[in-house]
Amino acid sequence: MADGAWLETVVLPIAGALIAGGLIGFEREWRGRAAGFRTHILVSLASCLLMLAAMTQADWAFRALPNENIVTDPTRMAHGVLTGIGFLCAGVIFRTGFSIHGLTTAASLWITSAIGLLFGAGLFALGAAGTVITGLILVALRLVNARLPDRTLTDVEVRWRRDAPSPEAEVEAALRAVDPRPAPDRFELIDDGAVVRRSWRVHAEGEAALKALAARLSALPSVCGYALDPRDD
Protein backbone atom coordinates (compact mmCIF):
# COMPACT_ATOMS: atom_id res chain seq x y z
CA MET A 1 0.00 0.00 0.00
CA ALA A 2 1.41 3.40 -1.00
CA ASP A 3 2.21 5.96 1.70
CA GLY A 4 -0.58 8.27 0.54
CA ALA A 5 -3.11 5.47 0.49
CA TRP A 6 -2.00 4.29 3.96
CA LEU A 7 -2.41 7.82 5.31
CA GLU A 8 -5.89 8.21 3.86
CA THR A 9 -7.27 4.75 4.55
CA VAL A 10 -5.71 3.96 7.95
CA VAL A 11 -4.01 6.87 9.73
CA LEU A 12 -6.63 9.58 9.17
CA PRO A 13 -9.64 7.41 10.13
CA ILE A 14 -7.95 6.22 13.33
CA ALA A 15 -6.78 9.73 14.23
CA GLY A 16 -10.25 11.13 13.63
CA ALA A 17 -11.85 8.41 15.76
CA LEU A 18 -9.37 9.00 18.60
CA ILE A 19 -9.96 12.76 18.58
CA ALA A 20 -13.74 12.39 18.41
CA GLY A 21 -13.85 9.84 21.22
CA GLY A 22 -11.51 11.95 23.32
CA LEU A 23 -13.54 15.14 22.92
CA ILE A 24 -16.83 13.49 23.79
CA GLY A 25 -15.28 11.46 26.60
CA PHE A 26 -13.64 14.53 28.13
CA GLU A 27 -17.03 16.11 28.77
CA ARG A 28 -18.30 12.94 30.44
CA GLU A 29 -15.07 12.63 32.47
CA TRP A 30 -15.40 16.25 33.56
CA ARG A 31 -18.93 15.52 34.75
CA GLY A 32 -17.67 12.53 36.75
CA ARG A 33 -19.68 9.95 34.84
CA ALA A 34 -19.13 6.20 34.92
CA ALA A 35 -17.91 6.07 31.31
CA GLY A 36 -15.39 8.83 30.70
CA PHE A 37 -12.33 9.75 28.64
CA ARG A 38 -10.75 6.33 28.10
CA THR A 39 -14.02 4.47 27.61
CA HIS A 40 -15.22 6.79 24.85
CA ILE A 41 -11.84 6.68 23.09
CA LEU A 42 -11.83 2.88 23.16
CA VAL A 43 -15.41 2.69 21.89
CA SER A 44 -14.66 5.05 19.01
CA LEU A 45 -11.37 3.31 18.17
CA ALA A 46 -12.91 -0.17 18.25
CA SER A 47 -15.77 0.92 16.00
CA CYS A 48 -13.33 2.53 13.57
CA LEU A 49 -11.03 -0.51 13.42
CA LEU A 50 -13.92 -2.90 12.85
CA MET A 51 -15.29 -0.74 10.06
CA LEU A 52 -11.82 -0.48 8.49
CA ALA A 53 -11.64 -4.27 8.54
CA ALA A 54 -15.07 -4.48 6.91
CA MET A 55 -14.15 -1.89 4.25
CA THR A 56 -11.03 -3.87 3.28
CA GLN A 57 -12.75 -7.24 3.49
CA ALA A 58 -12.44 -7.76 -0.25
CA ASP A 59 -8.63 -7.71 0.06
CA TRP A 60 -8.03 -9.99 3.03
CA ALA A 61 -10.97 -12.34 2.43
CA PHE A 62 -10.00 -13.10 -1.16
CA ARG A 63 -6.39 -13.64 -0.15
CA ALA A 64 -7.46 -16.15 2.49
CA LEU A 65 -10.00 -17.89 0.24
CA PRO A 66 -8.94 -17.20 -3.35
CA ASN A 67 -11.23 -19.78 -4.93
CA GLU A 68 -14.39 -18.85 -3.06
CA ASN A 69 -17.20 -16.59 -4.20
CA ILE A 70 -17.38 -14.05 -1.35
CA VAL A 71 -19.90 -11.22 -1.10
CA THR A 72 -18.83 -8.34 1.14
CA ASP A 73 -21.27 -6.03 2.92
CA PRO A 74 -19.68 -3.48 5.32
CA THR A 75 -23.10 -2.38 6.55
CA ARG A 76 -23.41 -5.68 8.41
CA MET A 77 -20.41 -4.68 10.52
CA ALA A 78 -22.03 -1.35 11.35
CA HIS A 79 -25.23 -3.11 12.40
CA GLY A 80 -23.30 -5.55 14.56
CA VAL A 81 -21.23 -2.85 16.26
CA LEU A 82 -24.20 -0.64 17.08
CA THR A 83 -26.12 -3.64 18.40
CA GLY A 84 -23.21 -4.82 20.52
CA ILE A 85 -22.54 -1.37 21.96
CA GLY A 86 -25.98 -1.58 23.55
CA PHE A 87 -24.62 -4.06 26.10
CA LEU A 88 -21.92 -1.58 27.12
CA CYS A 89 -24.47 1.22 27.32
CA ALA A 90 -26.61 -0.92 29.62
CA GLY A 91 -23.69 -1.08 32.03
CA VAL A 92 -23.71 2.69 32.66
CA ILE A 93 -27.46 2.91 33.27
CA PHE A 94 -28.37 2.31 36.88
CA ARG A 95 -31.33 2.73 39.14
CA THR A 96 -31.38 4.49 42.48
CA GLY A 97 -34.69 4.12 44.24
CA PHE A 98 -37.23 5.00 41.57
CA SER A 99 -34.80 7.12 39.52
CA ILE A 100 -32.83 6.01 36.48
CA HIS A 101 -29.43 7.58 35.86
CA GLY A 102 -26.83 7.34 33.12
CA LEU A 103 -29.05 7.67 30.07
CA THR A 104 -27.09 10.61 28.66
CA THR A 105 -23.79 8.76 29.11
CA ALA A 106 -25.25 5.69 27.41
CA ALA A 107 -26.41 7.85 24.51
CA SER A 108 -22.97 9.47 24.25
CA LEU A 109 -21.34 6.03 24.04
CA TRP A 110 -23.76 5.00 21.32
CA ILE A 111 -23.17 8.08 19.19
CA THR A 112 -19.40 7.83 19.80
CA SER A 113 -19.53 4.34 18.33
CA ALA A 114 -21.46 5.66 15.33
CA ILE A 115 -18.89 8.43 14.81
CA GLY A 116 -16.08 5.87 14.95
CA LEU A 117 -17.85 3.88 12.24
CA LEU A 118 -18.11 7.01 10.09
CA PHE A 119 -14.38 7.65 10.33
CA GLY A 120 -13.67 4.00 9.60
CA ALA A 121 -15.83 4.23 6.48
CA GLY A 122 -13.86 7.27 5.31
CA LEU A 123 -16.73 9.72 5.87
CA PHE A 124 -14.49 12.28 7.56
CA ALA A 125 -16.74 15.30 7.08
CA LEU A 126 -19.76 13.48 8.46
CA GLY A 127 -17.75 12.15 11.40
CA ALA A 128 -16.38 15.61 12.20
CA ALA A 129 -19.86 17.12 11.95
CA GLY A 130 -21.22 14.46 14.28
CA THR A 131 -18.45 15.18 16.79
CA VAL A 132 -19.12 18.93 16.77
CA ILE A 133 -22.88 18.51 17.06
CA THR A 134 -22.50 16.01 19.91
CA GLY A 135 -20.15 18.37 21.72
CA LEU A 136 -22.61 21.22 21.33
CA ILE A 137 -25.43 19.09 22.70
CA LEU A 138 -23.42 17.93 25.72
CA VAL A 139 -21.71 21.24 26.55
CA ALA A 140 -23.53 24.19 25.02
CA LEU A 141 -27.02 22.99 25.84
CA ARG A 142 -25.95 22.31 29.42
CA LEU A 143 -24.77 25.92 29.64
CA VAL A 144 -28.13 27.05 28.29
CA ASN A 145 -29.88 24.83 30.80
CA ALA A 146 -27.80 26.36 33.60
CA ARG A 147 -29.22 29.80 32.75
CA LEU A 148 -32.78 28.57 32.91
CA PRO A 149 -34.68 28.60 36.21
CA ASP A 150 -33.27 25.84 38.39
CA ARG A 151 -36.02 23.25 38.53
CA THR A 152 -34.69 19.81 39.38
CA LEU A 153 -36.92 16.79 38.92
CA THR A 154 -36.69 14.96 42.24
CA ASP A 155 -38.06 11.63 43.41
CA VAL A 156 -39.31 11.86 46.99
CA GLU A 157 -39.77 8.68 48.99
CA VAL A 158 -41.37 8.78 52.45
CA ARG A 159 -41.86 5.89 54.89
CA TRP A 160 -44.03 5.62 57.96
CA ARG A 161 -45.26 2.78 60.16
CA ARG A 162 -48.58 1.34 59.17
CA ASP A 163 -49.83 1.22 62.77
CA ALA A 164 -49.08 4.95 63.28
CA PRO A 165 -51.31 7.85 62.21
CA SER A 166 -50.81 8.46 58.49
CA PRO A 167 -48.79 11.62 57.81
CA GLU A 168 -49.71 11.60 54.11
CA ALA A 169 -51.67 14.85 54.25
CA GLU A 170 -48.81 16.64 56.04
CA VAL A 171 -46.29 15.17 53.59
CA GLU A 172 -48.28 16.40 50.60
CA ALA A 173 -48.54 19.84 52.19
CA ALA A 174 -44.75 19.89 52.53
CA LEU A 175 -44.40 18.80 48.91
CA ARG A 176 -46.78 21.52 47.69
CA ALA A 177 -44.54 24.08 49.36
CA VAL A 178 -41.87 22.97 46.86
CA ASP A 179 -44.07 22.14 43.87
CA PRO A 180 -47.75 23.19 43.67
CA ARG A 181 -48.55 19.97 41.80
CA PRO A 182 -46.57 17.02 43.16
CA ALA A 183 -47.08 13.87 41.09
CA PRO A 184 -47.92 10.74 43.12
CA ASP A 185 -45.85 7.77 42.00
CA ARG A 186 -45.87 4.58 44.08
CA PHE A 187 -47.58 3.16 47.11
CA GLU A 188 -46.02 0.05 48.69
CA LEU A 189 -46.10 -1.99 51.86
CA ILE A 190 -42.66 -3.19 52.96
CA ASP A 191 -41.18 -5.04 55.94
CA ASP A 192 -43.96 -7.64 55.91
CA GLY A 193 -46.59 -4.95 55.66
CA ALA A 194 -45.42 -3.06 58.73
CA VAL A 195 -44.18 0.02 56.86
CA VAL A 196 -45.84 2.15 54.19
CA ARG A 197 -43.55 3.49 51.47
CA ARG A 198 -44.99 6.29 49.36
CA SER A 199 -43.28 8.22 46.58
CA TRP A 200 -43.90 11.41 44.60
CA ARG A 201 -42.13 13.40 41.91
CA VAL A 202 -41.65 17.12 42.32
CA HIS A 203 -39.83 19.94 40.54
CA ALA A 204 -37.67 21.67 43.13
CA GLU A 205 -36.14 25.10 42.54
CA GLY A 206 -32.58 24.47 43.66
CA GLU A 207 -30.87 22.85 46.62
CA ALA A 208 -32.36 25.28 49.12
CA ALA A 209 -35.87 24.05 48.32
CA LEU A 210 -34.79 20.45 48.82
CA LYS A 211 -33.19 21.30 52.17
CA ALA A 212 -36.38 23.04 53.27
CA LEU A 213 -38.40 20.00 52.22
CA ALA A 214 -36.05 17.69 54.13
CA ALA A 215 -36.45 19.83 57.25
CA ARG A 216 -40.24 19.70 57.03
CA LEU A 217 -40.27 15.94 56.53
CA SER A 218 -37.89 15.44 59.46
CA ALA A 219 -40.27 17.39 61.70
CA LEU A 220 -43.18 15.01 61.07
CA PRO A 221 -43.32 12.59 64.02
CA SER A 222 -44.93 9.71 62.12
CA VAL A 223 -42.30 9.70 59.36
CA CYS A 224 -39.69 7.02 60.03
CA GLY A 225 -37.58 7.69 56.94
CA TYR A 226 -37.39 9.58 53.68
CA ALA A 227 -35.16 9.97 50.63
CA LEU A 228 -34.79 12.81 48.14
CA ASP A 229 -33.28 11.70 44.84
CA PRO A 230 -32.58 14.53 42.34
CA ARG A 231 -32.22 13.36 38.76
CA ASP A 232 -29.11 14.18 36.78
CA ASP A 233 -27.88 12.20 33.75
ROROGU-355474 format. One record per residue (C-alpha): residue in three letters; chain; x, y, z. Coordinates in steps of 0.5 Angstrom, whole numbers. Each point is the difference from the previous one (the first is absolute). Layout:
  aa ch     X     Y     Z
 ALA  A     X     Y     Z
...
END
This chain:
  aa ch     X     Y     Z
 MET  A     0     0     0
 ALA  A     3     7    -2
 ASP  A     1     5     5
 GLY  A    -5     5    -2
 ALA  A    -5    -6     0
 TRP  A     2    -2     7
 LEU  A    -1     7     3
 GLU  A    -7     0    -3
 THR  A    -3    -7     1
 VAL  A     4    -1     7
 VAL  A     3     6     3
 LEU  A    -5     5    -1
 PRO  A    -6    -4     2
 ILE  A     3    -3     7
 ALA  A     2     7     1
 GLY  A    -7     3    -1
 ALA  A    -3    -5     5
 LEU  A     5     1     5
 ILE  A    -1     8     0
 ALA  A    -7    -1     0
 GLY  A    -1    -5     5
 GLY  A     5     4     5
 LEU  A    -4     6    -1
 ILE  A    -7    -3     2
 GLY  A     3    -4     5
 PHE  A     4     6     3
 GLU  A    -7     3     2
 ARG  A    -3    -6     3
 GLU  A     7    -1     4
 TRP  A    -1     8     2
 ARG  A    -7    -2     3
 GLY  A     3    -6     3
 ARG  A    -4    -5    -3
 ALA  A     1    -8     0
 ALA  A     2     0    -7
 GLY  A     5     6    -2
 PHE  A     6     1    -4
 ARG  A     4    -6    -1
 THR  A    -7    -4    -1
 HIS  A    -2     5    -5
 ILE  A     6    -1    -4
 LEU  A     0    -7     0
 VAL  A    -7    -1    -2
 SER  A     2     5    -6
 LEU  A     6    -3    -2
 ALA  A    -3    -7     1
 SER  A    -6     2    -5
 CYS  A     5     3    -5
 LEU  A     5    -6     0
 LEU  A    -6    -5    -1
 MET  A    -3     5    -6
 LEU  A     7     0    -3
 ALA  A     1    -8     0
 ALA  A    -7     0    -3
 MET  A     2     5    -5
 THR  A     6    -4    -2
 GLN  A    -3    -6     0
 ALA  A     0    -2    -8
 ASP  A     8     1     1
 TRP  A     1    -5     6
 ALA  A    -6    -5    -1
 PHE  A     2    -1    -7
 ARG  A     7    -1     2
 ALA  A    -2    -5     5
 LEU  A    -5    -4    -5
 PRO  A     2     2    -7
 ASN  A    -4    -6    -3
 GLU  A    -7     2     4
 ASN  A    -5     5    -2
 ILE  A    -1     5     5
 VAL  A    -5     6     1
 THR  A     2     5     4
 ASP  A    -5     5     4
 PRO  A     4     5     5
 THR  A    -7     2     2
 ARG  A    -1    -6     4
 MET  A     6     2     4
 ALA  A    -3     6     2
 HIS  A    -6    -3     2
 GLY  A     3    -5     4
 VAL  A     5     5     4
 LEU  A    -6     5     1
 THR  A    -4    -6     3
 GLY  A     6    -3     4
 ILE  A     1     7     3
 GLY  A    -7     0     3
 PHE  A     3    -5     5
 LEU  A     5     5     2
 CYS  A    -5     5     1
 ALA  A    -4    -4     4
 GLY  A     6     0     5
 VAL  A     0     7     1
 ILE  A    -8     1     2
 PHE  A    -2    -1     7
 ARG  A    -6     0     4
 THR  A     0     4     7
 GLY  A    -6    -1     3
 PHE  A    -5     2    -5
 SER  A     4     4    -4
 ILE  A     4    -2    -6
 HIS  A     7     3    -1
 GLY  A     5     0    -6
 LEU  A    -4     0    -6
 THR  A     4     6    -3
 THR  A     6    -3     1
 ALA  A    -2    -7    -3
 ALA  A    -3     5    -6
 SER  A     7     3     0
 LEU  A     3    -7    -1
 TRP  A    -5    -2    -5
 ILE  A     2     6    -5
 THR  A     7     0     2
 SER  A     0    -7    -3
 ALA  A    -4     2    -6
 ILE  A     5     6    -1
 GLY  A     6    -5     0
 LEU  A    -4    -4    -6
 LEU  A     0     6    -4
 PHE  A     7     1     1
 GLY  A     2    -7    -2
 ALA  A    -5     0    -6
 GLY  A     4     7    -2
 LEU  A    -5     4     1
 PHE  A     4     6     3
 ALA  A    -4     6    -1
 LEU  A    -7    -4     3
 GLY  A     4    -3     6
 ALA  A     3     7     1
 ALA  A    -7     3     0
 GLY  A    -2    -5     5
 THR  A     5     1     5
 VAL  A    -1     8     0
 ILE  A    -8    -1     0
 THR  A     1    -5     6
 GLY  A     5     5     3
 LEU  A    -5     5     0
 ILE  A    -6    -4     2
 LEU  A     4    -2     6
 VAL  A     4     6     2
 ALA  A    -4     6    -3
 LEU  A    -7    -2     2
 ARG  A     2    -1     7
 LEU  A     2     7     0
 VAL  A    -6     2    -2
 ASN  A    -4    -4     5
 ALA  A     4     3     5
 ARG  A    -2     7    -2
 LEU  A    -8    -3     1
 PRO  A    -3     0     6
 ASP  A     2    -5     5
 ARG  A    -5    -6     0
 THR  A     3    -6     2
 LEU  A    -5    -6    -1
 THR  A     1    -4     6
 ASP  A    -3    -7     3
 VAL  A    -3     1     7
 GLU  A    -1    -7     4
 VAL  A    -3     1     7
 ARG  A    -1    -6     5
 TRP  A    -4    -1     6
 ARG  A    -3    -5     4
 ARG  A    -6    -3    -2
 ASP  A    -3    -1     8
 ALA  A     2     8     1
 PRO  A    -5     6    -3
 SER  A     1     1    -7
 PRO  A     4     6    -1
 GLU  A    -1     0    -8
 ALA  A    -4     7     0
 GLU  A     5     3     4
 VAL  A     5    -3    -5
 GLU  A    -4     3    -6
 ALA  A     0     7     3
 ALA  A     8     0     1
 LEU  A     0    -2    -7
 ARG  A    -5     5    -3
 ALA  A     5     5     4
 VAL  A     5    -2    -5
 ASP  A    -4    -2    -6
 PRO  A    -7     2    -1
 ARG  A    -2    -6    -3
 PRO  A     4    -6     2
 ALA  A    -1    -6    -4
 PRO  A    -2    -7     4
 ASP  A     4    -5    -2
 ARG  A     0    -7     4
 PHE  A    -3    -3     6
 GLU  A     3    -6     3
 LEU  A     0    -4     7
 ILE  A     7    -2     2
 ASP  A     3    -4     6
 ASP  A    -6    -5     0
 GLY  A    -5     5    -1
 ALA  A     2     4     6
 VAL  A     3     6    -3
 VAL  A    -4     4    -6
 ARG  A     5     3    -5
 ARG  A    -3     6    -4
 SER  A     3     3    -6
 TRP  A    -1     7    -4
 ARG  A     4     4    -5
 VAL  A     1     7     1
 HIS  A     3     6    -4
 ALA  A     5     3     5
 GLU  A     3     7    -1
 GLY  A     7    -1     2
 GLU  A     3    -3     6
 ALA  A    -3     5     5
 ALA  A    -7    -3    -1
 LEU  A     2    -7     1
 LYS  A     4     2     6
 ALA  A    -7     3     3
 LEU  A    -4    -6    -3
 ALA  A     5    -5     4
 ALA  A    -1     5     7
 ARG  A    -7    -1    -1
 LEU  A    -1    -7    -1
 SER  A     5    -1     6
 ALA  A    -5     4     4
 LEU  A    -5    -5    -1
 PRO  A    -1    -5     6
 SER  A    -3    -6    -4
 VAL  A     5     0    -5
 CYS  A     6    -5     1
 GLY  A     4     1    -6
 TYR  A     0     4    -7
 ALA  A     5     1    -6
 LEU  A     0     6    -5
 ASP  A     3    -3    -6
 PRO  A     2     6    -5
 ARG  A     1    -2    -7
 ASP  A     6     1    -4
 ASP  A     2    -4    -7
END
